Amino acid sequence: VQLQASGGGLVQAGGSLRLSCAASGRTFSSYAMGWFRQAPGKEREFVATISRYAESVKGRFTVTRDNAKNTVYLQMNSLKPEDTAVYYCAADLRGLGSQVGLHYDYWGQGTLVTVSS
C-alpha cells in the first residue's frame, strides 16, 4: 500500500485547506484511514478518522473518503496558527481506525500546513 498526501500550503488564520491522501491497493474501502500531525518540536498526534476527532479540531475539521478514487480527504476550516504541522495520512488494514499511530500499517510522506497569524 502506498499513500500520497497532498494539499498542504500556507494559509492565514481563519482560512481553509483540504488535504488529500491517495492510496494504492484494491481493497481501499476496507482500510481505516487516519490523519495525524507533527508540529515542530512536538510529538506526532492524532487528528482524525472519519468517525472520531481530536478535541482540538472538532467542529473545524472533517474527514471524508471517496472509495471509487481510493482517496481520503481532510477538510480543515477555521485554521489556527497552532494547526501548523506536517500532516500525515495513515492506513489501518484491519479497519479499526484507532487514535494510536502504532496501530496503523502504512504512512504517507506528509504534507506541510503552515497557518500564519
N, C-alpha and C positions, 0 to 999 in steps of 0.2 A: 504494500500500500504506500503510495506517495501522496503527500499533501503539499499543496502550493497555496500559500496565503498571499493576499494582495489587498490593496486599497488603503494602506496607511498613508500618512502625509501630515502636513502642518495645517492646523485649523485654529481659529480663535475660540476662546472660551464662549460657550453657548452655542457653538456650531455643531455640525453633524458630520459623520463619516459612516460609510458602510464598508466593512471588511468582507472579503470573500475567501473561501477556502475550497479549492477544487481538489477532489480526491480521485485517485485511480482505484480500480477494483470493481468487480462485477457485483459485489454484494453490499454496495454502499448503503442501501436502505436499511441493512441490519446493524450497521455501526451506530454506536452512540458517539456524537461529536461534541467536543467541549472546546471552550475558549479559555485561555489563561493569559496572564500578562506578567511582565517583569519590568519594574521600574529601575532606573539606575541606582545601584547600591542596595537594592532590596531583593528579597527572595521572590521567586515566582509565586503567583497567587491565582486562585480560581476566579474566573469571571462569570461564566455562564454555560449552561447547556440549554437545550430547548425547553426544559421543564423546571430548571432551577437557576437562580441568580444570586450572586453575591449581594449582600446588603448594600454595598457601596454603589451598585449600578442598577438596583431595582427601580423600575419606573422610567429609566433612561435608556437602557439597552434592551434589545430584542434579538433573539436568535431565531432564524428561520432556516429551512432547508428545502432544496429542490432535488429530489431523488432522481429525477429524469436527467438532471445536469450534473449529478454527483457533486453537488456544491452546497455548502452551508454558509450562511451569512450572519454577520453581527452588525446590526444597525445600532449606531451609537448617537444618541441625541443629547442635547444639553451638556456638552462636554465641558469638563473642568480641567484645570491645569494638573490636578492630581491624577487624571486619567492618562497622563503621559507615560508611555511604556512601549516595550516591544510586545506585540500581541501574537500569540501562538494558537493555532488550532491543533487539535489532537483527536485521534480516533481510538475508541474503545471497541475492539472487535467482539467483545462479549455483549455489548449493547446495554451496559448498566448505566453509564453516564454519571459517574460519581464526581465529587468535588476534589478528589485526590489525584494528583498528577501521576502518581506511580501506577494507577490503575489503567492508564492509557498505554496503548501499544505503539502508536506511531505519532510523530510530531511533524508539523510543518516547520519551515525555516524562520518564521517570524516576520512581522511587518511592523515598522515603527510608526507610532502615533505620537505626535507632539501637539500639545494644546497650549497655546500662548495666552497669557492673561491680558 
